Amino acid sequence: MDHQAGLNEMRRVLAPAGRAVVSVWRDLEAQPFMKALDSVVAAHLAPGGLALPFSLSDAALLEQLARTAGFQEADVKETNLSIRVQDPNTFAPMMLQGAAAVLPEFAVIPVEERQAMIERMKADLAQAIQPFVQDHAMVMDTAANVLMAHC
């Protein structure tokens, strides 16, 4: 994944006085729910399978990439958020399905086999999300770096 190319393209398409706001996850250690999801993926597919979505977690690097792309001012703020989901039994498998859409390890598996693998993973997933379920809802803490930059 070429993070610099992505920021270069954002800068290229912005109007001369344009602004960009980009939110990226901080490292996997700061994402308890995603770490639990990663443990399920690791058990069935590959260790570190969810590393890619968290590969731009370094705030200083994100700011440097923005400046290299030509943004005149770039500032990164750390933010934390607690998300409450009312239907954990639908949401968690949906997150797994979303991971299957972006992870290279899933992409090489034919669609029919991928669906069967996801079905096999659901029991482990249900167990992995139990620590996040409170009063029939799932509560997830998440952390991100938010880049605010302008041309």
N, CA and C atoms as an extended XYZ file, in Angstrom:
453
Properties=species:S:1:pos:R:3:atomname:S:1:resname:S:1:resid:I:1 pbc="F F F"
N         0.850       -1.166        0.000 N   MET     1
C         0.000        0.000        0.000 CA  MET     1
C         0.902        1.237        0.000 C   MET     1
N         0.624        2.139       -0.884 N   ASP     2
C         1.445        3.339       -1.018 CA  ASP     2
C         0.709        4.536       -0.409 C   ASP     2
N         0.976        4.781        0.861 N   HIS     3
C         0.312        5.881        1.568 CA  HIS     3
C         0.647        7.229        0.947 C   HIS     3
N         1.902        7.384        0.528 N   GLN     4
C         2.307        8.660       -0.066 CA  GLN     4
C         1.516        8.925       -1.341 C   GLN     4
N         1.345        7.915       -2.165 N   ALA     5
C         0.585        8.087       -3.407 CA  ALA     5
C        -0.857        8.495       -3.103 C   ALA     5
N        -1.439        7.922       -2.053 N   GLY     6
C        -2.806        8.286       -1.682 CA  GLY     6
C        -2.920        9.745       -1.274 C   GLY     6
N        -2.011       10.211       -0.447 N   LEU     7
C        -2.044       11.616       -0.032 CA  LEU     7
C        -1.710       12.548       -1.190 C   LEU     7
N        -0.803       12.122       -2.060 N   ASN     8
C        -0.493       12.929       -3.253 CA  ASN     8
C        -1.747       13.123       -4.102 C   ASN     8
N        -2.518       12.054       -4.269 N   GLU     9
C        -3.738       12.138       -5.087 CA  GLU     9
C        -4.783       13.029       -4.416 C   GLU     9
N        -4.907       12.935       -3.093 N   MET    10
C        -5.839       13.821       -2.386 CA  MET    10
C        -5.463       15.276       -2.629 C   MET    10
N        -4.184       15.568       -2.521 N   ARG    11
C        -3.727       16.943       -2.730 CA  ARG    11
C        -3.965       17.385       -4.169 C   ARG    11
N        -3.719       16.494       -5.116 N   ARG    12
C        -3.867       16.824       -6.527 CA  ARG    12
C        -5.301       17.224       -6.874 C   ARG    12
N        -6.283       16.538       -6.295 N   VAL    13
C        -7.674       16.788       -6.679 CA  VAL    13
C        -8.333       17.913       -5.891 C   VAL    13
N        -7.659       18.433       -4.879 N   LEU    14
C        -8.239       19.528       -4.110 CA  LEU    14
C        -8.111       20.859       -4.857 C   LEU    14
N        -9.107       21.701       -4.675 N   ALA    15
C        -9.053       23.059       -5.210 CA  ALA    15
C        -7.897       23.797       -4.537 C   ALA    15
N        -7.418       24.887       -5.124 N   PRO    16
C        -6.263       25.607       -4.572 CA  PRO    16
C        -6.363       25.949       -3.081 C   PRO    16
N        -7.516       26.288       -2.596 N   ALA    17
C        -7.653       26.600       -1.162 CA  ALA    17
C        -8.334       25.445       -0.422 C   ALA    17
N        -8.269       24.265       -0.986 N   GLY    18
C        -8.972       23.112       -0.438 CA  GLY    18
C        -8.440       22.626        0.896 C   GLY    18
N        -9.303       21.911        1.583 N   ARG    19
C        -8.958       21.320        2.871 CA  ARG    19
C        -9.196       19.816        2.810 C   ARG    19
N        -8.385       19.106        3.558 N   ALA    20
C        -8.543       17.651        3.649 CA  ALA    20
C        -8.631       17.266        5.120 C   ALA    20
N        -9.538       16.357        5.411 N   VAL    21
C        -9.631       15.767        6.736 CA  VAL    21
C        -9.594       14.263        6.518 C   VAL    21
N        -8.615       13.622        7.129 N   VAL    22
C        -8.407       12.192        6.934 CA  VAL    22
C        -8.318       11.539        8.307 C   VAL    22
N        -9.115       10.515        8.517 N   SER    23
C        -9.078        9.782        9.767 CA  SER    23
C        -8.515        8.387        9.500 C   SER    23
N        -7.497        8.019       10.269 N   VAL    24
C        -6.904        6.685       10.150 CA  VAL    24
C        -6.830        6.070       11.541 C   VAL    24
N        -7.025        4.766       11.595 N   TRP    25
C        -6.939        4.078       12.875 CA  TRP    25
C        -5.536        4.176       13.438 C   TRP    25
N        -5.466        4.294       14.757 N   ARG    26
C        -4.183        4.126       15.419 CA  ARG    26
C        -3.886        2.632       15.442 C   ARG    26
N        -2.788        2.244       16.053 N   ASP    27
C        -2.355        0.850       15.974 CA  ASP    27
C        -3.387       -0.119       16.557 C   ASP    27
N        -3.252       -1.357       16.166 N   LEU    28
C        -4.202       -2.408       16.540 CA  LEU    28
C        -4.305       -2.556       18.058 C   LEU    28
N        -3.225       -2.297       18.774 N   GLU    29
C        -3.247       -2.390       20.240 CA  GLU    29
C        -4.247       -1.409       20.857 C   GLU    29
N        -4.569       -0.330       20.169 N   ALA    30
C        -5.512        0.675       20.668 CA  ALA    30
C        -6.949        0.380       20.235 C   ALA    30
N        -7.177       -0.785       19.639 N   GLN    31
C        -8.490       -1.166       19.109 CA  GLN    31
C        -8.896       -2.528       19.679 C   GLN    31
N        -9.375       -2.592       20.913 N   PRO    32
C        -9.658       -3.901       21.521 CA  PRO    32
C       -10.593       -4.784       20.693 C   PRO    32
N       -11.656       -4.217       20.139 N   PHE    33
C       -12.583       -5.029       19.345 CA  PHE    33
C       -11.889       -5.559       18.094 C   PHE    33
N       -11.177       -4.683       17.390 N   MET    34
C       -10.502       -5.112       16.172 CA  MET    34
C        -9.409       -6.128       16.477 C   MET    34
N        -8.788       -6.003       17.640 N   LYS    35
C        -7.782       -6.983       18.046 CA  LYS    35
C        -8.449       -8.344       18.258 C   LYS    35
N        -9.641       -8.355       18.843 N   ALA    36
C       -10.382       -9.609       19.015 CA  ALA    36
C       -10.737      -10.200       17.649 C   ALA    36
N       -11.172       -9.356       16.733 N   LEU    37
C       -11.473       -9.807       15.367 CA  LEU    37
C       -10.217      -10.362       14.707 C   LEU    37
N        -9.089       -9.694       14.920 N   ASP    38
C        -7.819      -10.144       14.364 CA  ASP    38
C        -7.445      -11.521       14.897 C   ASP    38
N        -7.740      -11.786       16.166 N   SER    39
C        -7.406      -13.102       16.727 CA  SER    39
C        -8.207      -14.204       16.044 C   SER    39
N        -9.435      -13.910       15.667 N   VAL    40
C       -10.257      -14.894       14.945 CA  VAL    40
C        -9.687      -15.110       13.543 C   VAL    40
N        -9.345      -14.021       12.872 N   VAL    41
C        -8.754      -14.130       11.531 CA  VAL    41
C        -7.443      -14.917       11.608 C   VAL    41
N        -6.641      -14.640       12.623 N   ALA    42
C        -5.351      -15.330       12.775 CA  ALA    42
C        -5.546      -16.831       12.985 C   ALA    42
N        -6.541      -17.196       13.761 N   ALA    43
C        -6.778      -18.614       14.044 CA  ALA    43
C        -7.241      -19.385       12.807 C   ALA    43
N        -7.948      -18.717       11.904 N   HIS    44
C        -8.513      -19.397       10.739 CA  HIS    44
C        -7.744      -19.157        9.442 C   HIS    44
N        -7.004      -18.072        9.400 N   LEU    45
C        -6.424      -17.688        8.118 CA  LEU    45
C        -4.935      -17.385        8.199 C   LEU    45
N        -4.579      -16.273        8.828 N   ALA    46
C        -3.172      -15.877        8.879 CA  ALA    46
C        -2.935      -14.939       10.050 C   ALA    46
N        -1.859      -15.161       10.807 N   PRO    47
C        -1.531      -14.216       11.878 CA  PRO    47
C        -1.252      -12.829       11.284 C   PRO    47
N        -1.731      -11.810       11.998 N   GLY    48
C        -1.497      -10.437       11.535 CA  GLY    48
C        -2.320      -10.064       10.327 C   GLY    48
N        -3.388      -10.794       10.071 N   GLY    49
C        -4.211      -10.551        8.879 CA  GLY    49
C        -4.812       -9.162        8.814 C   GLY    49
N        -5.076       -8.568        9.967 N   LEU    50
C        -5.683       -7.225        9.972 CA  LEU    50
C        -4.654       -6.104       10.069 C   LEU    50
N        -3.401       -6.398        9.871 N   ALA    51
C        -2.358       -5.374       10.010 CA  ALA    51
C        -2.513       -4.231        9.012 C   ALA    51
N        -2.912       -4.522        7.793 N   LEU    52
C        -2.956       -3.515        6.735 CA  LEU    52
C        -3.824       -2.294        7.074 C   LEU    52
N        -5.052       -2.458        7.574 N   PRO    53
C        -5.859       -1.271        7.876 CA  PRO    53
C        -5.270       -0.368        8.970 C   PRO    53
N        -4.289       -0.871        9.709 N   PHE    54
C        -3.686       -0.105       10.798 CA  PHE    54
C        -2.265        0.329       10.465 C   PHE    54
N        -1.902        0.244        9.205 N   SER    55
C        -0.519        0.470        8.792 CA  SER    55
C        -0.105        1.941        8.724 C   SER    55
N        -1.026        2.854        8.941 N   LEU    56
C        -0.673        4.280        8.943 CA  LEU    56
C        -1.018        4.881       10.306 C   LEU    56
N        -0.663        4.163       11.352 N   SER    57
C        -1.044        4.571       12.704 CA  SER    57
C        -0.102        5.587       13.336 C   SER    57
N         1.052        5.812       12.745 N   ASP    58
C         2.041        6.741       13.288 CA  ASP    58
C         1.662        8.176       12.914 C   ASP    58
N         1.304        8.981       13.919 N   ALA    59
C         0.844       10.363       13.680 CA  ALA    59
C         1.913       11.215       13.013 C   ALA    59
N         3.156       11.073       13.444 N   ALA    60
C         4.241       11.871       12.859 CA  ALA    60
C         4.443       11.518       11.388 C   ALA    60
N         4.354       10.240       11.070 N   LEU    61
C         4.487        9.815        9.677 CA  LEU    61
C         3.343       10.358        8.837 C   LEU    61
N         2.123       10.301        9.347 N   LEU    62
C         0.966       10.824        8.619 CA  LEU    62
C         1.153       12.310        8.307 C   LEU    62
N         1.601       13.065        9.288 N   GLU    63
C         1.840       14.503        9.076 CA  GLU    63
C         2.944       14.727        8.046 C   GLU    63
N         4.020       13.964        8.142 N   GLN    64
C         5.129       14.087        7.182 CA  GLN    64
C         4.670       13.757        5.763 C   GLN    64
N         3.886       12.716        5.605 N   LEU    65
C         3.383       12.344        4.279 CA  LEU    65
C         2.512       13.453        3.693 C   LEU    65
N         1.694       14.085        4.541 N   ALA    66
C         0.835       15.184        4.073 CA  ALA    66
C         1.685       16.360        3.600 C   ALA    66
N         2.701       16.702        4.346 N   ARG    67
C         3.570       17.819        3.955 CA  ARG    67
C         4.337       17.491        2.669 C   ARG    67
N         4.802       16.261        2.550 N   THR    68
C         5.497       15.820        1.337 CA  THR    68
C         4.558       15.873        0.135 C   THR    68
N         3.281       15.624        0.360 N   ALA    69
C         2.294       15.675       -0.722 CA  ALA    69
C         1.996       17.105       -1.170 C   ALA    69
N         2.447       18.096       -0.392 N   GLY    70
C         2.247       19.481       -0.797 CA  GLY    70
C         1.231       20.240        0.028 C   GLY    70
N         0.727       19.642        1.095 N   PHE    71
C        -0.175       20.384        1.972 CA  PHE    71
C         0.658       21.401        2.744 C   PHE    71
N         0.190       22.651        2.782 N   GLN    72
C         0.938       23.721        3.432 CA  GLN    72
C         0.909       23.593        4.948 C   GLN    72
N        -0.220       23.269        5.465 N   GLU    73
C        -0.349       23.068        6.900 CA  GLU    73
C        -0.963       21.702        7.119 C   GLU    73
N        -0.393       20.982        8.045 N   ALA    74
C        -0.901       19.658        8.372 CA  ALA    74
C        -0.792       19.464        9.875 C   ALA    74
N        -1.870       19.056       10.474 N   ASP    75
C        -1.895       18.848       11.913 CA  ASP    75
C        -2.633       17.545       12.184 C   ASP    75
N        -2.081       16.731       13.057 N   VAL    76
C        -2.701       15.455       13.395 CA  VAL    76
C        -3.104       15.479       14.862 C   VAL    76
N        -4.349       15.159       15.111 N   LYS    77
C        -4.878       15.082       16.481 CA  LYS    77
C        -5.296       13.644       16.756 C   LYS    77
N        -5.003       13.209       17.953 N   GLU    78
C        -5.415       11.892       18.395 CA  GLU    78
C        -6.838       11.986       18.926 C   GLU    78
N        -7.671       11.018       18.587 N   THR    79
C        -9.032       11.029       19.090 CA  THR    79
C        -9.431        9.627       19.529 C   THR    79
N       -10.277        9.569       20.534 N   ASN    80
C       -10.800        8.305       21.042 CA  ASN    80
C       -12.315        8.364       20.990 C   ASN    80
N       -12.908        7.232       20.726 N   LEU    81
C       -14.351        7.182       20.557 CA  LEU    81
C       -14.863        5.866       21.099 C   LEU    81
N       -15.992        5.912       21.737 N   SER    82
C       -16.661        4.696       22.186 CA  SER    82
C       -17.912        4.536       21.324 C   SER    82
N       -18.007        3.392       20.680 N   ILE    83
C       -19.108        3.140       19.751 CA  ILE    83
C       -20.030        2.087       20.364 C   ILE    83
N       -21.319        2.343       20.318 N   ARG    84
C       -22.318        1.401       20.837 CA  ARG    84
C       -23.133        0.872       19.663 C   ARG    84
N       -23.171       -0.446       19.539 N   VAL    85
C       -23.889       -1.101       18.452 CA  VAL    85
C       -24.994       -1.952       19.071 C   VAL    85
N       -26.224       -1.754       18.611 N   GLN    86
C       -27.364       -2.435       19.218 CA  GLN    86
C       -27.490       -3.910       18.851 C   GLN    86
N       -26.948       -4.323       17.744 N   ASP    87
C       -27.110       -5.706       17.315 CA  ASP    87
C       -25.748       -6.354       17.062 C   ASP    87
N       -25.058       -6.765       18.132 N   PRO    88
C       -23.719       -7.325       17.958 CA  PRO    88
C       -23.687       -8.569       17.091 C   PRO    88
N       -24.748       -9.361       17.098 N   ASN    89
C       -24.762      -10.600       16.316 CA  ASN    89
C       -24.875      -10.363       14.819 C   ASN    89
N       -25.253       -9.159       14.429 N   THR    90
C       -25.253       -8.783       13.012 CA  THR    90
C       -23.993       -7.992       12.684 C   THR    90
N       -23.634       -7.075       13.579 N   PHE    91
C       -22.503       -6.188       13.321 CA  PHE    91
C       -21.173       -6.928       13.215 C   PHE    91
N       -20.884       -7.808       14.164 N   ALA    92
C       -19.587       -8.486       14.179 CA  ALA    92
C       -19.356       -9.312       12.904 C   ALA    92
N       -20.319      -10.139       12.477 N   PRO    93
C       -20.109      -10.846       11.199 CA  PRO    93
C       -19.971       -9.891       10.009 C   PRO    93
N       -20.672       -8.747       10.060 N   MET    94
C       -20.548       -7.761        8.995 CA  MET    94
C       -19.119       -7.207        8.954 C   MET    94
N       -18.521       -6.973       10.116 N   MET    95
C       -17.136       -6.508       10.169 CA  MET    95
C       -16.195       -7.566        9.598 C   MET    95
N       -16.478       -8.816        9.892 N   LEU    96
C       -15.676       -9.910        9.349 CA  LEU    96
C       -15.818       -9.963        7.831 C   LEU    96
N       -17.029       -9.790        7.341 N   GLN    97
C       -17.273       -9.753        5.902 CA  GLN    97
C       -16.518       -8.587        5.271 C   GLN    97
N       -16.507       -7.432        5.939 N   GLY    98
C       -15.769       -6.275        5.436 CA  GLY    98
C       -14.271       -6.543        5.389 C   GLY    98
N       -13.761       -7.222        6.411 N   ALA    99
C       -12.346       -7.578        6.414 CA  ALA    99
C       -12.030       -8.488        5.232 C   ALA    99
N       -12.926       -9.405        4.951 N   ALA   100
C       -12.718      -10.321        3.827 CA  ALA   100
C       -12.621       -9.571        2.508 C   ALA   100
N       -13.273       -8.419        2.427 N   ALA   101
C       -13.255       -7.647        1.187 CA  ALA   101
C       -11.929       -6.921        0.962 C   ALA   101
N       -11.177       -6.658        2.030 N   VAL   102
C        -9.958       -5.858        1.869 CA  VAL   102
C        -8.657       -6.591        2.172 C   VAL   102
N        -8.723       -7.723        2.823 N   LEU   103
C        -7.495       -8.420        3.196 CA  LEU   103
C        -6.972       -9.278        2.060 C   LEU   103
N        -5.707       -9.132        1.728 N   PRO   104
C        -5.130       -9.928        0.638 CA  PRO   104
C        -5.268      -11.431        0.859 C   PRO   104
N        -5.172      -11.863        2.129 N   GLU   105
C        -5.283      -13.294        2.422 CA  GLU   105
C        -6.654      -13.844        2.050 C   GLU   105
N        -7.697      -13.044        2.215 N   PHE   106
C        -9.039      -13.448        1.820 CA  PHE   106
C        -9.218      -13.366        0.304 C   PHE   106
N        -8.617      -12.355       -0.300 N   ALA   107
C        -8.818      -12.098       -1.730 CA  ALA   107
C        -8.383      -13.257       -2.608 C   ALA   107
N        -7.390      -14.026       -2.168 N   VAL   108
C        -6.901      -15.127       -2.991 CA  VAL   108
C        -7.782      -16.370       -2.888 C   VAL   108
N        -8.732      -16.364       -1.981 N   ILE   109
C        -9.634      -17.504       -1.802 CA  ILE   109
C       -10.861      -17.291       -2.690 C   ILE   109
N       -11.250      -18.291       -3.479 N   PRO   110
C       -12.460      -18.145       -4.299 CA  PRO   110
C       -13.670      -17.765       -3.438 C   PRO   110
N       -14.590      -17.003       -4.010 N   VAL   111
C       -15.722      -16.434       -3.274 CA  VAL   111
C       -16.496      -17.490       -2.495 C   VAL   111
N       -16.790      -18.626       -3.101 N   GLU   112
C       -17.574      -19.657       -2.429 CA  GLU   112
C       -16.837      -20.175       -1.194 C   GLU   112
N       -15.534      -20.414       -1.330 N   GLU   113
C       -14.734      -20.891       -0.198 CA  GLU   113
C       -14.614      -19.815        0.869 C   GLU   113
N       -14.512      -18.563        0.444 N   ARG   114
C       -14.411      -17.442        1.380 CA  ARG   114
C       -15.664      -17.383        2.252 C   ARG   114
N       -16.828      -17.522        1.640 N   GLN   115
C       -18.090      -17.497        2.383 CA  GLN   115
C       -18.147      -18.654        3.377 C   GLN   115
N       -17.704      -19.832        2.954 N   ALA   116
C       -17.704      -20.992        3.842 CA  ALA   116
C       -16.751      -20.760        5.019 C   ALA   116
N       -15.601      -20.158        4.759 N   MET   117
C       -14.643      -19.863        5.827 CA  MET   117
C       -15.243      -18.876        6.818 C   MET   117
N       -15.906      -17.858        6.326 N   ILE   118
C       -16.535      -16.871        7.201 CA  ILE   118
C       -17.588      -17.551        8.073 C   ILE   118
N       -18.353      -18.447        7.505 N   GLU   119
C       -19.351      -19.190        8.286 CA  GLU   119
C       -18.678      -19.989        9.399 C   GLU   119
N       -17.539      -20.616        9.092 N   ARG   120
C       -16.809      -21.387       10.102 CA  ARG   120
C       -16.250      -20.475       11.193 C   ARG   120
N       -15.933      -19.247       10.860 N   MET   121
C       -15.343      -18.308       11.809 CA  MET   121
C       -16.375      -17.710       12.769 C   MET   121
N       -17.654      -17.777       12.424 N   LYS   122
C       -18.689      -17.084       13.200 CA  LYS   122
C       -18.777      -17.560       14.651 C   LYS   122
N       -18.594      -18.849       14.925 N   ALA   123
C       -18.667      -19.338       16.308 CA  ALA   123
C       -17.537      -18.738       17.142 C   ALA   123
N       -16.328      -18.740       16.592 N   ASP   124
C       -15.201      -18.128       17.305 CA  ASP   124
C       -15.416      -16.634       17.460 C   ASP   124
N       -16.000      -16.011       16.472 N   LEU   125
C       -16.268      -14.575       16.519 CA  LEU   125
C       -17.258      -14.252       17.634 C   LEU   125
N       -18.320      -15.051       17.742 N   ALA   126
C       -19.319      -14.823       18.792 CA  ALA   126
C       -18.669      -14.890       20.176 C   ALA   126
N       -17.752      -15.817       20.349 N   GLN   127
C       -17.046      -15.935       21.622 CA  GLN   127
C       -16.093      -14.745       21.830 C   GLN   127
N       -15.408      -14.327       20.793 N   ALA   128
C       -14.425      -13.241       20.897 CA  ALA   128
C       -15.070      -11.899       21.235 C   ALA   128
N       -16.316      -11.687       20.823 N   ILE   129
C       -16.953      -10.389       21.078 CA  ILE   129
C       -17.675      -10.326       22.422 C   ILE   129
N       -17.790      -11.439       23.118 N   GLN   130
C       -18.513      -11.445       24.394 CA  GLN   130
C       -18.019      -10.387       25.390 C   GLN   130
N       -16.716      -10.151       25.506 N   PRO   131
C       -16.280       -9.115       26.460 CA  PRO   131
C       -16.779       -7.701       26.125 C   PRO   131
N       -17.244       -7.496       24.909 N   PHE   132
C       -17.692       -6.176       24.474 CA  PHE   132
C       -19.209       -6.003       24.570 C   PHE   132
N       -19.921       -7.078       24.922 N   VAL   133
C       -21.381       -7.034       24.977 CA  VAL   133
C       -21.826       -6.622       26.373 C   VAL   133
N       -22.644       -5.571       26.397 N   GLN   134
C       -23.204       -5.046       27.645 CA  GLN   134
C       -24.676       -4.750       27.412 C   GLN   134
N       -25.546       -5.356       28.184 N   ASP   135
C       -26.991       -5.111       28.055 CA  ASP   135
C       -27.478       -5.287       26.623 C   ASP   135
N       -27.114       -6.368       25.981 N   HIS   136
C       -27.549       -6.728       24.624 CA  HIS   136
C       -27.028       -5.793       23.539 C   HIS   136
N       -26.062       -4.962       23.868 N   ALA   137
C       -25.423       -4.095       22.877 CA  ALA   137
C       -23.918       -4.335       22.973 C   ALA   137
N       -23.210       -3.951       21.929 N   MET   138
C       -21.762       -4.087       21.928 CA  MET   138
C       -21.157       -2.691       22.050 C   MET   138
N       -20.203       -2.558       22.963 N   VAL   139
C       -19.529       -1.282       23.177 CA  VAL   139
C       -18.063       -1.467       22.807 C   VAL   139
N       -17.627       -0.676       21.845 N   MET   140
C       -16.259       -0.770       21.347 CA  MET   140
C       -15.561        0.568       21.508 C   MET   140
N       -14.378        0.522       22.081 N   ASP   141
C       -13.541        1.717       22.129 CA  ASP   141
C       -12.617        1.667       20.923 C   ASP   141
N       -12.442        2.814       20.302 N   THR   142
C       -11.576        2.893       19.131 CA  THR   142
C       -10.736        4.158       19.215 C   THR   142
N        -9.612        4.149       18.554 N   ALA   143
C        -8.701        5.285       18.579 CA  ALA   143
C        -8.241        5.589       17.159 C   ALA   143
N        -8.164        6.866       16.850 N   ALA   144
C        -7.774        7.274       15.495 CA  ALA   144
C        -6.869        8.494       15.552 C   ALA   144
N        -6.161        8.700       14.467 N   ASN   145
C        -5.438        9.940       14.220 CA  ASN   145
C        -6.206       10.673       13.134 C   ASN   145
N        -6.493       11.940       13.373 N   VAL   146
C        -7.237       12.735       12.403 CA  VAL   146
C        -6.302       13.813       11.857 C   VAL   146
N        -6.055       13.741       10.571 N   LEU   147
C        -5.229       14.730        9.879 CA  LEU   147
C        -6.122       15.828        9.347 C   LEU   147
N        -5.768       17.065        9.660 N   MET   148
C        -6.445       18.228        9.087 CA  MET   148
C        -5.378       19.014        8.344 C   MET   148
N        -5.584       19.192        7.050 N   ALA   149
C        -4.568       19.844        6.234 CA  ALA   149
C        -5.235       20.735        5.201 C   ALA   149
N        -4.502       21.724        4.731 N   HIS   150
C        -5.028       22.530        3.622 CA  HIS   150
C        -3.899       22.902        2.678 C   HIS   150
N        -4.321       23.276        1.469 N   CYS   151
C        -3.386       23.597        0.398 CA  CYS   151
C        -2.777       24.964        0.595 C   CYS   151
